[in-house]
Amino acid sequence: MVKQVLKAAIVIAVLLTVASPAWAGSINVILDDPTVGGGPLAYFLPYGSNSPYSMTWQSCGGYPTTGPVPPNEPAAGYLNCLAIVNNTGTAITDLILSIPDSSADTFLCSVSGFTTGFSCSASSSGGIETLEFTGIPGFLNNTEIYIGVGCAASNPAVGCTDTGTQNVSGLGNPTVLVPTYDPSTLVLLMAGMSMLAMASIRRYA
């Protein structure tokens, strides 16, 4: 009887191991180097606007052949895309992509090119995947970036070699956040530092 129970437990464990990729897997993400201008299918971040920006996934440029991403851009080899134009009037040095994910996938994030100075980090909490791109000089004003999520198939695009088609069916529509910093906090910080400096001068005067 004990042997039968052990055999059943082993069979269940094997089945769970084999079946687990059905609801969770790896999803690659790429942010392409910016291009000047902006295509008509892009999301425009208007001058003086504030995040969050709610967006809907777009088809990519290369796979399939319609969409906002030119075929020569790495993101064209992905399934879900965003084309975003920065018209806010200033460079964006911190851009956060928030994606609902019902499949508990593992996100692998990368940046194509080096002009933004961006690096990427990925974290997950409560069914929300957060991808944060930070760096200097950042996403400059009047330029366009492409973000690709999920490899369409094994292809030469960055991150998509030998991946096969990745499952993005569990992903909801994304929200883009651009953190801003209250200038008043900087004023208070400068005032505090000035008071400390004056106190130090008086102490040794």
C-alpha positions in Angstrom: 0.0 0.0 0.0 2.8 2.4 0.9 4.6 1.6 -2.3 1.5 2.4 -4.3 1.1 5.7 -2.6 4.7 6.6 -3.2 4.4 5.7 -6.9 1.3 7.8 -7.2 3.1 10.8 -5.5 6.0 10.4 -7.9 3.7 10.3 -11.0 1.9 13.5 -9.7 5.2 15.3 -9.2 6.4 14.4 -12.7 3.1 15.6 -14.2 3.3 18.9 -12.4 6.9 19.4 -13.5 6.0 18.7 -17.1 2.8 20.7 -17.1 4.2 23.8 -15.3 5.4 25.6 -18.5 1.8 25.6 -19.6 1.0 28.4 -17.2 4.4 30.0 -16.6 7.4 30.6 -18.8 10.0 33.1 -19.8 9.1 36.3 -21.7 11.8 38.5 -23.3 11.5 42.3 -23.4 13.5 44.7 -25.5 13.7 48.5 -25.6 15.1 49.8 -28.8 17.4 52.8 -29.2 15.4 55.9 -30.0 14.8 57.2 -33.5 14.1 60.9 -34.4 10.6 61.9 -35.0 7.5 59.7 -34.6 5.3 57.5 -36.7 1.5 58.0 -36.9 0.8 54.8 -35.0 2.9 55.8 -32.0 1.7 56.9 -28.6 2.6 60.5 -28.0 3.4 61.8 -24.5 2.2 65.4 -24.8 4.1 68.5 -23.7 3.6 69.1 -20.0 1.6 65.9 -19.5 1.9 63.7 -16.4 1.8 59.9 -16.1 0.4 57.3 -15.7 -0.3 56.7 -19.4 -2.7 53.8 -20.2 -1.9 52.0 -23.4 -3.0 49.1 -25.5 -0.6 46.6 -27.0 0.2 47.1 -30.7 1.3 44.6 -33.3 4.9 44.8 -34.1 6.5 45.8 -37.4 8.3 42.6 -38.6 6.2 39.7 -37.2 3.5 40.3 -38.6 4.5 42.9 -41.2 2.0 45.5 -40.1 2.5 47.8 -37.1 4.5 50.8 -35.9 7.9 49.2 -35.6 10.2 49.3 -38.7 11.5 45.8 -39.7 15.1 46.8 -39.1 14.4 47.4 -35.4 15.0 44.5 -32.9 11.4 45.0 -31.4 10.0 44.0 -34.8 10.8 40.4 -33.9 8.4 40.5 -30.9 4.7 39.8 -30.4 3.4 42.8 -28.4 4.8 46.2 -29.0 4.6 49.8 -27.9 5.8 52.8 -30.0 6.2 55.8 -27.8 7.2 59.4 -28.7 8.5 61.7 -26.1 7.0 65.2 -26.6 7.0 66.1 -22.9 9.6 68.8 -23.5 12.3 67.1 -21.4 14.4 64.0 -21.3 12.9 61.0 -19.5 15.6 59.3 -17.4 13.2 56.9 -15.5 10.5 55.0 -17.4 8.4 52.3 -15.8 6.3 49.7 -17.6 3.6 48.1 -15.5 2.1 44.9 -17.0 -0.7 42.7 -15.4 0.4 39.1 -15.8 -1.9 36.2 -14.8 0.6 33.5 -15.7 3.4 34.3 -13.3 6.0 34.5 -16.1 9.7 35.3 -15.7 10.6 38.5 -17.6 14.0 38.9 -19.1 14.7 42.5 -19.9 17.3 44.1 -22.2 18.1 47.3 -24.0 19.2 47.5 -27.6 21.8 50.2 -28.3 23.5 52.6 -25.9 22.4 56.1 -26.6 19.8 56.3 -23.8 22.2 55.0 -21.2 19.3 52.9 -19.9 19.6 49.8 -17.8 16.6 47.6 -17.1 15.3 45.8 -14.0 12.3 43.5 -13.6 10.3 42.8 -10.5 6.9 41.1 -9.8 4.4 41.6 -7.1 0.7 40.7 -6.8 0.3 39.7 -10.4 1.9 42.9 -11.8 5.2 42.8 -13.6 7.2 46.0 -13.3 10.0 46.8 -15.8 12.0 49.9 -15.0 14.4 51.6 -17.5 16.7 54.2 -15.9 19.8 56.0 -17.1 21.4 59.2 -18.5 20.9 61.0 -20.9 17.7 59.0 -21.1 14.8 59.0 -23.6 15.3 62.4 -25.2 12.5 64.8 -26.2 11.2 64.5 -29.8 12.5 60.9 -30.2 10.6 57.6 -30.5 11.3 54.3 -28.7 10.0 50.8 -29.4 9.3 48.3 -26.7 8.8 44.6 -27.7 7.4 42.0 -25.3 7.5 38.2 -26.1 9.5 36.7 -29.0 7.3 36.0 -32.0 9.5 33.0 -32.9 13.2 32.1 -32.8 14.7 34.9 -34.9 17.8 37.1 -35.0 16.2 39.9 -32.8 18.0 40.6 -29.6 16.9 38.0 -27.0 15.0 35.8 -29.4 17.6 33.3 -30.5 16.4 29.7 -29.9 13.3 30.9 -27.8 10.5 29.7 -30.0 7.2 31.5 -29.8 6.7 32.8 -26.3 3.2 32.8 -24.7 2.0 36.3 -23.9 -1.7 35.3 -23.6 -1.7 36.0 -19.8 -0.6 39.7 -20.2 -2.9 42.6 -19.8 -2.6 46.0 -21.3 0.4 48.1 -20.0 0.6 51.3 -18.1 3.6 53.6 -18.6 4.8 55.6 -15.6 7.3 58.5 -15.6 8.2 59.3 -12.0 8.4 63.0 -11.2 10.1 64.7 -8.3 8.5 67.5 -6.3 10.7 70.6 -6.7 9.6 71.7 -3.2 11.5 68.8 -1.7 14.7 70.0 -3.4 14.1 73.5 -2.0 13.7 72.1 1.5 16.8 70.0 1.1 18.9 73.0 0.0 17.5 75.2 2.8 18.4 72.5 5.4 21.9 72.1 4.0 22.3 75.9 4.2 21.2 76.1 7.8 23.7 73.3 8.7 26.5 75.2 6.9 25.7 78.4 8.8 25.6 76.5 12.1 29.0 75.1 11.4 30.4 78.5 10.6 29.1 80.0 13.8 30.5 77.2 15.8 34.0 77.8 14.7 33.7 81.6 14.3 
